Amino acid sequence: MTYKAEYIWIDGTEPSARLRSKTKILADGAELPDWGFDGSSTNQAPGDNSDCVLKPVFSCPDPIRGGDHKLVLCEVYLVDGTPHPTNNRAKLLPIAERFADQDSWFGIEQEYTFFQEGRPLGFPAIGFPAPQGPYYCGVGADEVFGREIVEKHLDACIEAGLRIAGINAEVMPGQWEFQIGPAGPVEVADHLWVARWLLYRIAEEYDVAATLDAKPAKGDWNGAGAHTNFSTRAMREGYDAIITACESLGAPGKVEEHIAGYGDGIEERLTGNHETAPHNVYSYGVSNRGASVRIPWQVEVDKKGYIEDRRPNANIDPYNVARLLVNTCCTALEKAGQA
C-alpha cells in the first residue's frame, strides 16, 4: 500500500513569491524524505547548477485526496546543506527561538480576490459594479460572489487541522478573507502558506484564480491586506506593554524596515484612504482603522490584550512579518523590563 505526499514549497519569484508543489508516492508508514527539484524553473538556481533540496517541516492530512494522503510544507535548501537565500522560514527560526520566553501569539487576516476572465469575480464584462458598501459580510447573489469556493476551502482547512479561525466576505465584490490563528510565529506562517495552497487548488476546480494582489482593482476600491494581530504574554497581562509595543514600531528606522518587509505594491494600498494610513507615516490609536496600528477598544477597556498591525499586504511572506514583529516588539519589551 502507498500514500501520496504533496510536497509544497515557496519559490524565488520576485517581487512576490509563488507556491509550487509536486507529488511523491511513498510506502505506507514511510517517513517523509528530503527531495530534489529543478531550481532553474522556480527562480531559485541557474540552469548549470540547478538542483535544490526540499526539506519537510510541516505536514497535515490532505483534505482534497483524503485517506492517508498528506500535504507536506517544505523549506528550500542548497545542496551544501545551507538554507536557500529565499528561505525566509529559516530566517525566522532564530528570532522566534531567541524570544520564545515572551510567548508571542499571532492572528493573520488573509484577504484575497477571486478573478475570472481577467476581472474580479462579480465585476461585469463592461463597466463596474455598484460602489462598495453592501458587499462586506454581505448575503445574496447580488452582493456575494464565490461563496461555494470559500465554504469548500474552509472545510478543507478544518479537515487538514489548520488553525483557521473564520471567514467573511470583504469590501469589494469577489474579495474575501480567512483568518489563521491564534498561533506562534512559525506555526501561524506555516498554516497560512498551506491554507493559501488549498485556496488556489480548490479554486482551480471552478476555473477561478485567487490573487493576493495588494490593489486588485484600481480606483475607488479597497485594497487587499493581511492585517496582523500580535501579542506577547506581557501584552496579554498589561497595558503598559501594549503601549511599549506600539511605540517600538514607530522608532527611528523601524517604519522603513517593516514597510520593506510588508509586501509588494504597498504604496498603492497604504494611501491614507480606504481604511489605511499612509505607508510613510506611522501612527497608532484606539479603535482607529485609519492608523498604522490599531489598539482594539476592548483592549483599552481591559487594559491588556493585543495590537493589530494594519499595514501588511495580502501578498506578504508571513515568515517575514512574524520575524519583524517579534524582533521589534520583543526587543523593546525586553529593554523596558516588561518581558
N, C-alpha and C positions, 0 to 999 in steps of 0.2 A: 504494500500500500504506500501511496505517496501523498504529499500535500504541495500546494502552490504557495510560494512566498513571493509577494510583490515587493521588490526592493525599490525604495523611493529615495531620491536624493535631490539636493539643491544644486543647480548648475552655476555656471560662471557668466551668464548673460548680464550685460550692463545696459542701462543703469539699474534694472530690476531683475533679480534672479528668477529663473523659472524652475518648476518642478519637472523631474524626469522619473521614469520608472521602467522596470523590466521584470520578467517573471523567471524565477528559478524553481525547478522541481526537486523536491527533497524527500528522502525516505521518512516515513512516519517516525517521530521521535528524534530525528536528526537535529543537531544544533545548527544554528544559522551561521554559515561560514562567511569569511570575507569573500568578496567577489570583485572582478575587474570590469572596467568599461573603457570605451574609447573617448578619452577626454578631448580629443580634437574635434569631436562632433557636439560638444557641450560647452565650448568656450573655456575649457579648463586645461588644455595642453596643445602643444604644436603637433603637427602630423608626424614629424620624425621622432617624437618621443611621447607617444600618445596615451600610454597606459596610466590609468588612475585606479584607485582602490576604494571599494565600498566597505565600510565597517559598520555592521548593525549596532544601533544604540538604543532603539526602542521598537517594540513590536506589539501588535494587538490583533484581535480577530479581524478577518476580512469580511465585512458585512455584505459585500457585493457577491463574492463567490460562495460565502457560507462555509459550512462544515468546519474542517480543521485548518482551512487556509488562513494565511496571515498577511498583514501589511507590515512591512519592515522599513522603518526610517533609518537611514544610514548617514554617517559622516563620510566626507571625501578626504582621502589621504593620498599622498605621493607614494611612489614605490619604495622610497627610502625610509618609510615609516613615520614621516612627519605630516602634520595636518596640511592639507592644501590651503593656499592663501585665501580661497573663497570659503573656507570652513569657519563660519562665524560662531558655530556652536563651541568649537574648541577655544575660541577667544573668550567666550562667556564663562566657561567652566572654572578657571582660576579665580575670577571675580566672585562668582557665586559661592565658591568654597571659602574664599577669604572672609566674606561677611555672612557666612551661614548662621552664625550665632544670633544675628539680628532677625532671622526668620522672615524674610521678605515674601509677601504674597502679591500675586498679580491677577487681574481680570482684564482681558483684552476684548474689546468690542469690534469685531471684524465686519466692516461694511464692504459691500461688493455690488456690482451691477451686472445684470444679465443683458447680453447683446444677441441679437438675431438679425441676419441680413444687413449687418453694418450699422444698426441703430439700437438704442436701448429698448429692451422689451417693453411694449406698451406705447412706444412712440409711433405715430402714424407714418406712412411712407412719405408723405409730403407735409411739411409744416411741423407743428409742435402740439403736444397735448395741452390740456388746461394747466394753468400755473400750479406750482407746488403748493401744498396746503392740505388737501384731503388724503394724500397718499400715505402719510406717516401713520403706521399702525392701522391702516385702512382695512375695509372689508367690502367686497363686492367686485364684480367683473370690470367695472369702470374705474376702479381705484387700485386694484391689486393684480400683478402680473407675475406668473411663475411660481405660484404657491405650491403646486404639485411637486416641483423640483425641491423646493425648500423643505417641505414636510418629509420627503424621502431622504434628504440629506440629514435632517435632524434625527430621524430614526436610525440611519446608518451610523452617525456619531455615537448615539447611545449604545447601539449594539457593539460597536468597537471598543466601548469602555472609555471614550474620551471625556474630558471634563467640560462638556458643553453645558451651558447654564440657561440658554434661552435663545429665542429668535424673534425678530419683528420686521415688518415692512418699514422701509425708510422713506425719506422726504421726497425723493424723485421716483417717477414710475420705473419699475424694473429694478429698483435698488432695495437691497435687503441687508440684514445684519444678523450675525450669530455671535454669541459670547462664549469665550473659553475662560474658565477659572471658577473659584479661586485655586491657584496652584503656585508652586515655587517658580523661580526664574527659568530653570531649564525645562521643567515639566510643562509649563504653560506654552513655551515656544515649540516644544516637540509636538504637543497636541494640536496647536494651531496649524502647523505645517501639514500634519496628517489630515486634519479637517478640511484644509484647502484642497488637498489632493482628492478627497472624497467628493467635494463640491464640483470640481472640474470633471471628474469621472462620471458622476451621476448626470450632470448637465449634458454630457455627450449624448446620452440616450434620447434627449429631446431636441437635438440639433441646436443647442443653445450654448453660448460661451459665457463664462463668468469672468469678469475683469476686475482687477484691483486698481485700475487707473484712478489717480487722485482727483481728476476733474474729467469724468467721462462724458459730460455734456457741457459744452461751453455756454457762457451767458448766465442768465439768472436762475441757475440750478445749484443745489448743494453739491459740494464735492464728496469724496468718499474717504473716511478716516479709519483709524484703528485706535480710538480713544483707549488709553491705558490706565487702569486703576491700580494703585500701588500703595502698599503699606508695609511697615515693619512692626515688630512686636511693640516697640516703644510708641509708635504712632497709634496702634490699636489700644494703647493704655493711657495716652495723654495728649493734650492739645499742643503743648509746647513743642513736642516732636513734629507735629503736623506743620507748624509754622517754620521750624528749622528746615524741614524738607523743602517746603515751598521757596524759602529764601535761597537755599543752596542751588536751586535750578536757575535762578537769575543771577548768580555770582559771575564775576568777570570771566569771560571765555566760555562759560557753560552754555549760554544760549546758542552760540555758534556751533559748539561741539554737538549738542543734541540735535539741532536742526539738520546738521550734516548727516546724521545717522537716522533721521526720521522719514526717509523715503524720497523717491524721485518726484519732481514736479510740485514740491511743497509750496513754492512761491505762487503757483496758480490757485492752490486751495486755501492757504492761510493769507487772506487778503484783508481781513478785518470785517468782511461781510459773511453772510450765510453761517452764522454761529461760529465764527473763528476770530482769533486775534491775529494781527499782522505777524508774519513769520520772523521779523527782525525786532520786534518789541515784546519784551517779556512782562507778563502781569499774572497775578493770581487774585482770586476773590471768592467769596462765599456765594454759591448758587449762581455763578456767573458763567454762562456758556459762551460769552464773548471774551473770556480771559484765556490765557495760555494754559493755566492750571486752575481747575475748579475744586473748591472745597465744598462738598455736598452740605446742604443746610442742616441735615440731621447730624453731621459730624460736628458742626459748630454747637448745636444744641447739646449733644452728648459729651462734647469736649474730648473726643477720641474717634479714631476710625481710619480713613484713608483719603487719598487725593486722586484726582482724575487729570492726567496729562492729556489735553485735548489736541496736542499738536501732531502726533504720529499719523502718517498717511496710511491708507488702506494697503499700500504696496510695501510696507515695512518688511525688513527681516526682523522678526520678533527677538531673535538672539541679540541683535544689536541694541534694540530698545531696552531689553531687560538688563543688558550689561551696563548701559549708560545710566539708567535709573538707579540700579543697585550701587554702582560705583560713586555717583554724585551724592545721592542722599545718605547712604550708609557711612560714607567718609565724613560728611558734615555732622551726622548724628554722633559718630564716634568722637569727633573733635569737641563737640559740645557736651560730652559726657552724658548723652541721652540714649546711648545704645543699650 
